[in-house]
Amino acid sequence: MNASHSPNRRIALITGGSRGLGQSAALHLAAQGWDVVITYAERVEAARQTVEAVQQTGRKAVAMQLDTGKSNTFRGFVRALQDTLAQDFECDGLHALVNNAGNGSNVPFMETTEAEFDNLMNIHLKGVFFLTQALVPLLVDGGQVLNISSGLARFCAPGKATYATMKGGVEVLSRYMASELAPRGIRVNTLAPGAIATDFGNGVVRDNPQVNAAVAGVTALGRVGQPDDIGGAVAALLSSGLGWMTGERVEVSGGMHL
């Protein structure tokens, strides 16, 4: 049974919403009137701080633990989410799913082990596939899925072969989702950030001056991205003004490697 629509409430689930791009997305969506459920893998305190920041905007927020690399936990997570939606939001459906959770990798193709490959695949591709599959029944008709990819699916950088391969898979998957979920009016798009100054990848873009300068040097707008550049883009892509867009890849990179 499909989830019912609440005309007075929009709820987004953001995986990996406790910090970085996910946290910024939660705050930008809250500023536009969305309530949010965020997931976190381990950082309970960061999740709590994000929830409090959203609540300070006057919107509701809840944090739930989820390891998106463990697909055998998804069924239990969905049951817990249904309880959370009923108890905390007094509804039974989501209006948007943002598949944002992820980890980094910096290993050359010839040195990548099968275990490293499987770790990234489980989180970035298998996790996105089967978590979305599990959550689609909770999406209202006319809802949205936004998958976070990477500029690295278009251009190349040393040590990113495995990570970029998974993101390329997500971009293809997004088009298939868009096609197969269209009968319910569910839109599916992909947002591909460029290099962003967060703690992702041990904070190398944010904290290493040489890397920061190198990224800025190949970016048309002359600087590295900031979390709010992506949080604002997430909110824009989920807005009603883009209701006729589905199956698209939107890169938000400041013009990296044009």
DOMI-934902 format. One record per residue: x, y, z of N, C-alpha, C, CB in turn. Coordinates in steps of 0.2 Angstrom, whole numbers, padded with zeros to 4 digits, always signed. Glycine has a CB too. Layout:
% DOMI-934902
XYZXYZXYZXYZ/...
% end
This chain:
% DOMI-934902
+0004-0006+0000+0000+0000+0000+0004+0006+0000-0005+0000+0006/+0003+0011-0004+0007+0017-0005+0005+0022+0001+0005+0021-0011/+0010+0025+0003+0009+0030+0009+0005+0036+0007+0016+0033+0011/+0001+0038+0012-0004+0044+0010+0000+0050+0011-0009+0044+0015/-0003+0055+0007+0000+0062+0007-0003+0067+0012-0001+0065+0000/+0002+0070+0015-0001+0076+0020+0001+0082+0017+0003+0075+0027/-0005+0086+0015-0004+0092+0012-0001+0098+0016-0011+0095+0010/+0000+0097+0023+0003+0102+0027+0010+0100+0029-0002+0103+0033/+0013+0095+0027+0019+0093+0029+0023+0090+0024+0018+0088+0035/+0029+0092+0023+0034+0088+0019+0040+0085+0023+0037+0093+0013/+0041+0079+0022+0046+0076+0026+0051+0073+0022+0043+0070+0031/+0058+0074+0023+0063+0071+0019+0067+0067+0024+0068+0077+0016/+0069+0061+0021+0074+0057+0024+0081+0058+0021+0072+0049+0024/+0086+0060+0025+0093+0061+0022+0098+0056+0025+0095+0068+0023/+0100+0051+0021+0105+0047+0024+0112+0051+0025+0106+0040+0020/+0115+0049+0030+0122+0052+0032+0121+0060+0033+0127+0052+0026/+0115+0061+0037+0113+0068+0038+0116+0072+0044+0106+0069+0038/+0121+0068+0047+0123+0071+0054+0129+0076+0053+0126+0066+0058/+0132+0077+0047+0137+0081+0046+0138+0082+0038+0144+0078+0049/+0143+0087+0037+0145+0088+0030+0139+0090+0025+0148+0082+0027/+0139+0087+0020+0134+0089+0015+0127+0087+0017+0135+0085+0008/+0126+0081+0020+0119+0079+0023+0117+0084+0028+0120+0072+0026/+0121+0086+0033+0119+0091+0038+0117+0098+0034+0125+0093+0043/+0121+0100+0029+0119+0106+0026+0112+0106+0022+0124+0108+0021/+0111+0100+0019+0105+0098+0016+0099+0099+0021+0105+0092+0012/+0100+0096+0026+0094+0096+0032+0093+0103+0034+0097+0092+0038/+0098+0107+0034+0096+0114+0037+0093+0118+0031+0103+0117+0039/+0095+0117+0025+0093+0121+0019+0085+0119+0018+0097+0120+0013/+0084+0112+0019+0077+0110+0018+0073+0113+0023+0077+0102+0018/+0075+0113+0030+0071+0115+0035+0070+0123+0034+0075+0114+0042/+0074+0126+0031+0073+0133+0030+0068+0134+0025+0080+0137+0028/+0066+0129+0021+0061+0130+0016+0055+0126+0018+0063+0127+0009/+0054+0124+0025+0048+0122+0027+0048+0114+0028+0043+0124+0023/+0053+0111+0026+0053+0103+0027+0055+0101+0034+0058+0100+0022/+0052+0096+0036+0054+0092+0042+0059+0086+0039+0048+0089+0046/+0063+0084+0044+0068+0079+0041+0069+0074+0046+0075+0083+0040/+0071+0068+0043+0074+0062+0047+0081+0061+0044+0069+0056+0046/+0086+0061+0049+0092+0060+0046+0095+0053+0049+0097+0066+0049/+0099+0050+0045+0102+0044+0048+0110+0046+0049+0102+0038+0043/+0113+0042+0054+0120+0042+0055+0122+0035+0056+0121+0047+0062/+0129+0034+0055+0131+0027+0056+0134+0027+0063+0137+0026+0051/+0138+0031+0066+0141+0031+0072+0141+0037+0076+0148+0028+0071/+0141+0043+0073+0142+0049+0077+0136+0052+0080+0145+0054+0072/+0134+0049+0085+0128+0051+0089+0128+0058+0091+0127+0047+0095/+0133+0061+0093+0133+0068+0095+0132+0073+0089+0140+0070+0099/+0136+0071+0084+0135+0075+0078+0127+0075+0075+0139+0073+0072/+0124+0069+0076+0117+0069+0074+0113+0073+0078+0115+0061+0074/+0114+0072+0085+0110+0076+0090+0111+0084+0088+0113+0075+0097/+0117+0086+0087+0118+0093+0085+0114+0095+0079+0125+0095+0085/+0114+0091+0074+0110+0093+0068+0103+0093+0069+0112+0087+0062/+0100+0088+0073+0093+0088+0075+0092+0095+0079+0091+0082+0079/+0096+0097+0083+0095+0103+0087+0095+0109+0082+0100+0104+0093/+0099+0109+0078+0100+0115+0073+0094+0115+0069+0106+0114+0069/+0091+0110+0067+0085+0110+0063+0079+0112+0067+0083+0103+0060/+0079+0110+0073+0073+0112+0078+0073+0119+0079+0074+0108+0084/+0079+0122+0079+0080+0129+0080+0077+0133+0075+0087+0131+0081/+0076+0130+0069+0072+0134+0063+0065+0133+0064+0075+0131+0057/+0062+0129+0069+0055+0128+0070+0052+0122+0066+0052+0134+0067/+0057+0118+0063+0055+0112+0060+0056+0106+0064+0058+0111+0053/+0053+0100+0063+0054+0094+0067+0060+0090+0064+0048+0090+0067/+0063+0087+0068+0069+0083+0066+0070+0077+0070+0076+0087+0065/+0072+0071+0067+0073+0065+0071+0080+0062+0068+0067+0060+0071/+0084+0059+0072+0090+0055+0070+0089+0048+0071+0096+0058+0073/+0091+0044+0066+0090+0037+0067+0097+0034+0065+0084+0034+0063/+0099+0028+0069+0105+0025+0067+0104+0020+0061+0108+0021+0073/+0109+0020+0056+0108+0016+0050+0115+0016+0047+0103+0019+0045/+0117+0009+0046+0123+0008+0042+0121+0006+0035+0128+0003+0045/+0122+0011+0030+0119+0010+0023+0123+0004+0020+0119+0016+0020/+0129+0002+0023+0132-0003+0019+0130-0010+0022+0139-0003+0021/+0125-0011+0026+0123-0017+0029+0115-0018+0026+0123-0017+0036/+0114-0021+0021+0107-0021+0018+0103-0026+0022+0108-0023+0011/+0106-0030+0026+0102-0035+0030+0098-0031+0035+0106-0041+0032/+0100-0025+0037+0097-0021+0042+0091-0017+0039+0102-0017+0046/+0090-0016+0033+0086-0011+0030+0078-0013+0032+0086-0011+0023/+0076-0019+0032+0070-0021+0034+0068-0018+0041+0068-0028+0033/+0072-0020+0046+0071-0017+0052+0071-0010+0053+0076-0020+0057/+0075-0006+0049+0075+0001+0049+0069+0004+0046+0081+0003+0044/+0066+0001+0041+0060+0003+0038+0054+0002+0044+0058-0001+0032/+0054-0003+0047+0049-0004+0053+0050+0002+0058+0049-0011+0056/+0056+0003+0060+0057+0008+0065+0055+0015+0062+0065+0008+0067/+0057+0016+0056+0055+0023+0053+0047+0023+0052+0058+0023+0045/+0044+0018+0051+0036+0019+0051+0034+0021+0058+0033+0012+0049/+0037+0018+0063+0035+0020+0070+0037+0027+0071+0038+0015+0075/+0043+0029+0069+0045+0036+0070+0040+0041+0066+0052+0037+0068/+0038+0040+0060+0034+0044+0057+0027+0045+0060+0033+0041+0049/+0025+0039+0063+0018+0039+0066+0018+0043+0073+0016+0032+0067/+0024+0042+0076+0024+0045+0083+0026+0052+0083+0029+0041+0087/+0031+0054+0079+0035+0060+0079+0032+0065+0074+0042+0060+0078/+0029+0062+0069+0027+0067+0063+0019+0066+0062+0031+0065+0057/+0016+0061+0065+0009+0060+0064+0007+0059+0057+0005+0065+0067/+0011+0055+0053+0010+0053+0046+0013+0047+0045+0012+0059+0042/+0012+0044+0039+0014+0037+0037+0018+0037+0031+0009+0033+0036/+0020+0043+0028+0024+0044+0022+0030+0049+0022+0019+0045+0017/+0034+0047+0017+0040+0052+0016+0038+0056+0009+0047+0048+0015/+0041+0062+0009+0040+0065+0003+0046+0066-0001+0038+0073+0004/+0052+0064+0002+0058+0064-0002+0063+0060+0002+0061+0071-0003/+0067+0056-0002+0073+0052+0000+0079+0055-0003+0072+0045-0001/+0084+0057+0001+0091+0059-0001+0096+0054+0001+0092+0066+0002/+0098+0050-0004+0103+0045-0003+0110+0048-0003+0103+0039-0009/+0113+0051+0003+0119+0055+0003+0124+0051+0007+0117+0061+0007/+0123+0046+0011+0128+0043+0015+0133+0040+0011+0125+0038+0020/+0140+0041+0013+0145+0038+0010+0152+0039+0013+0146+0041+0003/+0157+0035+0011+0164+0036+0013+0168+0037+0007+0165+0029+0017/+0174+0038+0009+0179+0040+0003+0184+0034+0002+0183+0046+0005/+0188+0035-0003+0193+0030-0004+0199+0034-0008+0191+0024-0008/+0205+0032-0007+0210+0035-0011+0216+0030-0012+0213+0041-0007/+0214+0025-0017+0218+0019-0018+0219+0018-0026+0216+0013-0015/+0225+0018-0028+0225+0017-0036+0222+0011-0038+0233+0017-0038/+0220+0011-0044+0216+0005-0047+0220-0002-0046+0215+0006-0054/+0227-0002-0047+0231-0008-0047+0232-0010-0040+0237-0007-0050/+0231-0006-0035+0232-0008-0028+0225-0009-0024+0236-0002-0024/+0220-0008-0027+0213-0009-0024+0212-0017-0023+0208-0006-0028/+0210-0018-0016+0209-0025-0015+0201-0026-0016+0211-0026-0007/+0200-0033-0016+0193-0035-0016+0189-0032-0010+0192-0042-0017/+0192-0032-0004+0188-0030+0002+0187-0023+0001+0192-0032+0008/+0191-0019-0001+0190-0011-0002+0185-0010-0007+0197-0008-0004/+0185-0014-0013+0180-0013-0018+0173-0015-0015+0182-0018-0024/+0173-0020-0011+0166-0022-0009+0163-0017-0004+0167-0029-0005/+0168-0014+0000+0166-0009+0005+0162-0004+0002+0172-0007+0010/+0166-0001-0003+0163+0005-0007+0156+0003-0010+0168+0008-0011/+0156-0003-0013+0150-0005-0017+0144-0006-0012+0152-0012-0020/+0146-0009-0006+0140-0010-0002+0137-0004+0000+0142-0014+0004/+0141+0002+0001+0138+0008+0004+0135+0012-0002+0144+0012+0008/+0139+0013-0007+0138+0018-0012+0133+0015-0018+0144+0020-0015/+0133+0009-0019+0129+0006-0024+0123+0001-0022+0133+0003-0030/+0126-0004-0019+0121-0009-0016+0116-0006-0011+0125-0015-0013/+0119-0002-0007+0115+0001-0001+0110+0006-0004+0120+0005+0003/+0112+0010-0009+0107+0014-0012+0102+0011-0016+0111+0019-0017/+0104+0005-0019+0099+0001-0023+0093-0002-0018+0102-0005-0027/+0096-0005-0013+0091-0009-0009+0088-0005-0003+0094-0015-0006/+0091+0000-0001+0088+0005+0004+0082+0009+0000+0092+0010+0007/+0083+0011-0006+0078+0014-0010+0072+0009-0011+0080+0017-0016/+0074+0003-0013+0069-0002-0014+0064-0003-0008+0072-0008-0016/+0068-0003-0002+0064-0004+0004+0060+0002+0006+0069-0006+0009/+0062+0008+0004+0058+0014+0006+0053+0017+0001+0063+0019+0007/+0053+0014-0005+0048+0017-0010+0041+0016-0008+0049+0013-0017/+0039+0010-0004+0032+0010-0002+0030+0015+0003+0031+0003+0001/+0035+0019+0006+0034+0024+0011+0034+0031+0008+0039+0024+0017/+0036+0031+0001+0036+0037-0002+0029+0039-0005+0041+0037-0008/+0027+0045-0004+0020+0047-0006+0020+0047-0014+0018+0054-0003/+0014+0046-0017+0014+0047-0024+0016+0054-0026+0007+0046-0027/+0020+0055-0031+0023+0062-0032+0029+0064-0028+0017+0067-0031/+0031+0059-0024+0037+0060-0020+0044+0060-0024+0038+0055-0015/+0049+0061-0021+0056+0062-0025+0061+0058-0022+0058+0069-0025/+0066+0055-0026+0072+0052-0024+0078+0057-0027+0073+0045-0026/+0083+0058-0023+0088+0062-0025+0095+0058-0023+0089+0069-0022/+0098+0055-0028+0104+0052-0026+0110+0056-0027+0105+0046-0031/+0115+0056-0022+0121+0060-0023+0127+0056-0026+0123+0062-0015/+0129+0059-0031+0134+0055-0035+0141+0060-0034+0133+0055-0043/+0145+0061-0039+0151+0064-0038+0153+0067-0045+0156+0060-0035/+0156+0073-0045+0159+0075-0051+0165+0070-0054+0163+0081-0050/+0167+0065-0050+0172+0060-0052+0169+0055-0056+0175+0057-0045/+0163+0055-0057+0160+0051-0062+0160+0053-0069+0152+0049-0061/+0162+0060-0070+0163+0063-0076+0171+0064-0077+0160+0070-0076/+0175+0067-0072+0182+0068-0073+0186+0063-0069+0184+0075-0072/+0192+0062-0070+0196+0057-0066+0201+0061-0062+0200+0053-0071/+0202+0057-0056+0207+0060-0051+0211+0054-0049+0204+0064-0046/+0217+0054-0047+0221+0048-0045+0218+0045-0038+0228+0051-0043/+0218+0039-0038+0215+0035-0032+0208+0035-0032+0218+0038-0026/+0204+0037-0037+0197+0037-0036+0193+0032-0040+0194+0044-0037/+0197+0027-0043+0194+0023-0048+0188+0019-0045+0199+0018-0050/+0188+0016-0039+0183+0012-0036+0177+0017-0034+0186+0008-0030/+0179+0022-0031+0173+0027-0028+0169+0029-0034+0176+0033-0025/+0173+0031-0040+0170+0034-0045+0166+0029-0049+0175+0037-0050/+0168+0023-0049+0164+0017-0052+0157+0016-0049+0168+0011-0052/+0157+0017-0042+0151+0016-0039+0146+0022-0040+0152+0015-0031/+0149+0028-0041+0145+0034-0042+0142+0033-0049+0149+0040-0041/+0146+0031-0054+0144+0030-0061+0138+0025-0061+0149+0028-0065/+0138+0020-0057+0133+0015-0056+0127+0018-0054+0135+0009-0052/+0127+0023-0049+0122+0026-0046+0118+0031-0051+0124+0030-0040/+0122+0034-0055+0119+0038-0060+0115+0034-0065+0125+0042-0064/+0117+0028-0067+0114+0024-0072+0107+0021-0068+0118+0018-0074/+0108+0019-0062+0103+0017-0058+0097+0022-0057+0105+0015-0051/+0099+0028-0056+0095+0034-0055+0090+0034-0061+0098+0040-0054/+0093+0034-0067+0089+0034-0073+0083+0028-0074+0093+0034-0080/+0086+0022-0072+0081+0017-0072+0076+0018-0066+0085+0010-0070/+0078+0020-0060+0073+0022-0055+0068+0027-0058+0076+0025-0049/+0070+0032-0061+0066+0037-0064+0061+0034-0069+0070+0043-0067/+0063+0030-0073+0058+0027-0078+0053+0022-0074+0062+0022-0083/+0055+0018-0069+0051+0013-0067+0046+0016-0061+0055+0007-0064/+0048+0021-0058+0044+0024-0053+0040+0030-0055+0048+0027-0047/+0040+0031-0062+0036+0037-0065+0029+0036-0064+0038+0038-0072/+0026+0029-0065+0019+0029-0065+0016+0031-0058+0017+0021-0065/+0020+0032-0053+0017+0035-0046+0019+0042-0046+0020+0031-0040/+0022+0045-0051+0024+0052-0051+0030+0053-0047+0018+0056-0048/+0034+0048-0045+0040+0049-0041+0046+0051-0046+0042+0042-0037/+0049+0057-0044+0054+0059-0048+0061+0057-0045+0054+0067-0049/+0066+0055-0049+0072+0053-0047+0077+0057-0051+0073+0045-0048/+0082+0060-0047+0087+0064-0050+0094+0063-0047+0086+0071-0051/+0099+0065-0050+0106+0064-0047+0109+0071-0046+0110+0059-0051/+0112+0072-0040+0116+0078-0039+0123+0076-0039+0114+0082-0033/+0128+0079-0043+0135+0077-0042+0139+0083-0040+0137+0074-0050/+0141+0083-0034+0145+0088-0031+0152+0087-0034+0146+0088-0024/+0156+0093-0034+0163+0093-0035+0167+0092-0029+0165+0100-0039/+0173+0095-0028+0177+0094-0022+0174+0099-0017+0184+0095-0023/+0172+0097-0011+0169+0101-0006+0174+0101+0000+0162+0098-0004/+0174+0107+0004+0178+0107+0010+0174+0105+0016+0180+0115+0011/+0175+0098+0017+0172+0095+0023+0177+0090+0026+0165+0091+0021/+0174+0086+0031+0179+0081+0033+0179+0075+0029+0177+0079+0041/+0176+0075+0024+0176+0069+0019+0183+0067+0017+0171+0070+0013/+0185+0061+0016+0191+0059+0014+0197+0062+0019+0193+0062+0007/+0195+0062+0025+0200+0065+0031+0201+0072+0030+0207+0061+0030/+0196+0076+0027+0196+0083+0026+0202+0086+0022+0198+0086+0033/+0204+0082+0017+0210+0084+0013+0208+0090+0009+0212+0078+0008/+0202+0091+0006+0201+0097+0002+0200+0103+0007+0194+0096-0002/+0198+0102+0013+0197+0107+0018+0203+0109+0021+0192+0105+0023/+0207+0104+0023+0213+0106+0027+0220+0106+0024+0213+0101+0033/+0221+0104+0018+0227+0103+0015+0227+0109+0010+0228+0097+0011/+0232+0114+0011+0232+0120+0007+0234+0119+0000+0237+0125+0010/+0238+0114-0001+0240+0113-0008+0234+0109-0012+0246+0108-0008/+0231+0105-0009+0225+0102-0012+0220+0107-0013+0222+0096-0008/+0219+0111-0008+0213+0116-0009+0215+0121-0015+0213+0121-0003/+0221+0123-0015+0223+0127-0021+0223+0124-0028+0231+0130-0020/+0225+0117-0028+0225+0114-0034+0218+0113-0037+0228+0107-0033/+0213+0112-0032+0206+0111-0034+0203+0118-0037+0201+0109-0028/+0205+0123-0033+0203+0130-0035+0205+0132-0042+0205+0135-0030/+0211+0129-0043+0215+0131-0050+0211+0127-0056+0222+0129-0049/+0208+0122-0055+0204+0119-0060+0197+0120-0060+0206+0111-0060/+0195+0124-0056+0187+0126-0055+0186+0133-0058+0185+0126-0048/+0181+0133-0063+0180+0139-0066+0178+0145-0062+0174+0138-0071/+0175+0144-0056+0173+0149-0052+0178+0151-0046+0167+0147-0048/+0184+0147-0047+0190+0149-0043+0191+0147-0036+0191+0156-0044/+0187+0143-0033+0187+0141-0026+0185+0134-0026+0183+0146-0022/+0186+0131-0020+0183+0124-0018+0176+0125-0016+0187+0120-0013/+0172+0120-0016+0165+0121-0014+0164+0120-0007+0161+0115-0017/+0159+0123-0004+0157+0123+0003+0151+0119+0004+0156+0130+0006/+0150+0116+0010+0144+0112+0011+0137+0116+0009+0143+0110+0018/+0137+0122+0010+0131+0126+0009+0130+0126+0001+0131+0133+0012/+0135+0126-0003+0134+0126-0010+0130+0120-0012+0141+0126-0014/+0131+0114-0008+0127+0108-0010+0121+0108-0006+0132+0102-0008/+0120+0110+0000+0114+0110+0004+0109+0114+0000+0115+0112+0011/+0111+0120-0002+0106+0124-0006+0104+0121-0013+0110+0131-0008/+0109+0117-0016+0107+0114-0022+0102+0108-0021+0113+0111-0026/+0103+0104-0015+0098+0099-0013+0091+0102-0013+0100+0095-0007/+0091+0107-0009+0084+0111-0008+0081+0113-0014+0085+0116-0003/+0085+0116-0019+0083+0118-0025+0080+0112-0029+0088+0122-0029/+0084+0107-0029+0082+0101-0034+0075+0098-0031+0087+0096-0034/+0074+0098-0024+0068+0095-0022+0062+0100-0022+0069+0093-0015/+0063+0106-0024+0058+0111-0024+0052+0110-0030+0061+0118-0025/+0047+0113-0029+0041+0111-0033+0042+0114-0040+0035+0114-0031/+0047+0119-0040+0048+0123-0047+0052+0118-0052+0053+0128-0045/+0055+0112-0049+0058+0108-0054+0054+0101-0054+0065+0106-0051/+0047+0102-0054+0043+0096-0054+0042+0093-0060+0036+0098-0052/+0045+0095-0066+0045+0092-0072+0052+0089-0074+0043+0097-0078/+0056+0089-0069+0063+0086-0071+0064+0079-0067+0068+0091-0068/+0065+0074-0071+0067+0068-0068+0072+0064-0073+0060+0064-0067/+0076+0060-0070+0081+0056-0074+0087+0060-0076+0077+0053-0080/+0088+0065-0072+0093+0070-0074+0099+0070-0069+0091+0077-0075/+0105+0071-0072+0111+0072-0068+0113+0079-0068+0117+0068-0071/+0113+0082-0062+0115+0089-0061+0122+0090-0057+0109+0093-0058/+0127+0092-0061+0133+0093-0057+0134+0100-0054+0139+0092-0062/+0136+0100-0048+0136+0106-0044+0144+0107-0042+0131+0107-0038/+0148+0109-0046+0155+0109-0045+0159+0115-0046+0158+0103-0049/+0155+0121-0047+0158+0127-0048+0162+0127-0055+0163+0129-0043/+0161+0122-0059+0164+0121-0065+0171+0118-0065+0165+0128-0069/+0171+0112-0062+0178+0109-0061+0179+0105-0068+0178+0103-0056/+0185+0106-0070+0188+0103-0076+0183+0104-0082+0189+0095-0075/+0181+0110-0083+0177+0111-0089+0181+0110-0096+0174+0118-0089/
% end
